[in-house]
Amino acid sequence: SYLSITFTSDGTYFGNTLVNTFSEGTYQIIDSNKVNFSTFTMTKVNEDDFGRGLLTVLMSCGLQSVHPCKPSEYIITGRRLYIKSAMRYDLVFEKM
């Protein structure tokens, strides 16, 4: 089992945690290294720590008390995508 997320060129994303599936997500590239994640739909099974961290990053803009929200920063290095969130979680994805 693993976490998975797919970003499409039209500004949408979808994927799964170990126990849930999410879809219809939207994102916007703000700068060459900044991104905001917006709404998404998801099944509703209790998440483990890894899933909660991923979902917190995906909801980080909506969870912030400032407007406009502080975008997440990202870096792509080889097969890895690093996302540094304004919230307490950072993510690393590796392309399979």
Secondary structure as GFF3:
##gff-version 3
##sequence-region A 1 96
A	DSSP	beta_strand	4	7	.	.	.	ID=ss1
A	DSSP	beta_strand	12	16	.	.	.	ID=ss2
A	DSSP	beta_strand	21	31	.	.	.	ID=ss3
A	DSSP	beta_strand	34	37	.	.	.	ID=ss4
A	DSSP	beta_strand	41	42	.	.	.	ID=ss5
A	DSSP	alpha_helix	49	58	.	.	.	ID=ss6
A	DSSP	alpha_helix	60	63	.	.	.	ID=ss7
A	DSSP	beta_strand	72	77	.	.	.	ID=ss8
A	DSSP	beta_strand	80	84	.	.	.	ID=ss9
A	DSSP	beta_strand	90	94	.	.	.	ID=ss10
###
